[in-house]
Amino acid sequence: MSGNQQSGYPLKRPLSIGDWVIIFILTSIPVVGFVLIVYWSFSDDVNINKKNFSKAILLLMVIFFVLIIALTFLYGQYFSNIDINNPRLI
């Protein structure tokens, strides 16, 4: 192989099981995990598999955040209309 073909190899090689275990451990740490996911998603010097995984996790975080906000608003409206002085509704 020429030098040009090998230069991008570390960024495209498959990740080992050990790499995945480390990724899962790091991303499970609350603040550190979020920072790493954002960094891995938008950095150009990260393995393509790690980058795609991070983009997928980030997309799921956004979807769940929007879903939680929507459900909180809907159920908040529902519970704000309940009369707590009416014993039949409790």
Secondary structure, 3 states (H helix, E strand, C coil): CCHHHHHCHHHHCCCCHHHHHHHHHHHCCHHHHHHHHHHHHHCCCCCHHHHHHHHHHHHHHHHHHHHHHHHHHHHHHHHHCCCCCCCCCC
